[in-house]
Amino acid sequence: MDRWREYPVLRVTLVSLVAGFCLIVAGLAGSRATFALAIELLALAGVVSVAVSTAEKRDLLAFDRHRYAADLPLAPSVAAVATLVFLGSSPGEVQAVGGGLGLLGMSNYFLRPVYHALYRAVRWVVSV
């Protein structure tokens, strides 16, 4: 079984971190939160989706790109939604939103042991 699909927490973490990175780069480039930026991010999601689907499937130094890259097209889409939510923000605020998304991803990653402990506790209570 594909272990990556077993851990949706890691997938959410990856998408949040890459979405945050997209917004931080956009803010550093001087982009304000506009419809144009949201459309550009959605176009990036399309390009990444095509690139992931057409890439050769092979391991590179025991690193399966497809396992990790399957969810990457979601990241620019999440960044586009965040852009639309904070429409009209300055470039600095776009960077701050990106940093918030990255912080959300890292918080999700660090809380993973708590999720597993709660899951085990619920399974134990149900089995008793």
Order of alpha helices (4+ residues) and beta strands (2+ residues): alpha-alpha-alpha-beta-beta-alpha-alpha-alpha-alpha
